[in-house]
Amino acid sequence: MHESKRKRLRANGWKIGSAREFLALTDQEAEYIELKLKLADCLRDKRREQRFGQAELAKRIHSSQSRVAKMEAADDSVSIDLIVRALLALGTTHPELGKVIARTRPAATAS
């Protein structure tokens, strides 16, 4: 966000901060969310890399297309366990999972 916009918003009484601050997340909650987002991003990328549709992946893991879409969106109703199982079904190795977990996600940009 441009500094001029920040100043304008603050002058009008708005507070500028992160989602973490707004939701008052603990360090553990924020890390859990980041982990889930990294795994969901990896699942989407791996599925596309292998040229699978969501429905094809769903058949492979005995689930539904809508469930795969929720996994890729890191929906609250989906566990990390399910995302990892889907990644393993796509042939993701343990070392690859370790790299996903260890990497830093790019920060979201506010406009």
Secondary structure, DSSP 8 states (H G I E B T S, - for coil): --HHHHHHHHHTT-----HHHHHT--HHHHHHHHHHHHHHHHHHHHHHHTT--HHHHHHHTT--HHHHHHHHTT-TTS-HHHHHHHHHHTT--HHHHHHHHHS--------
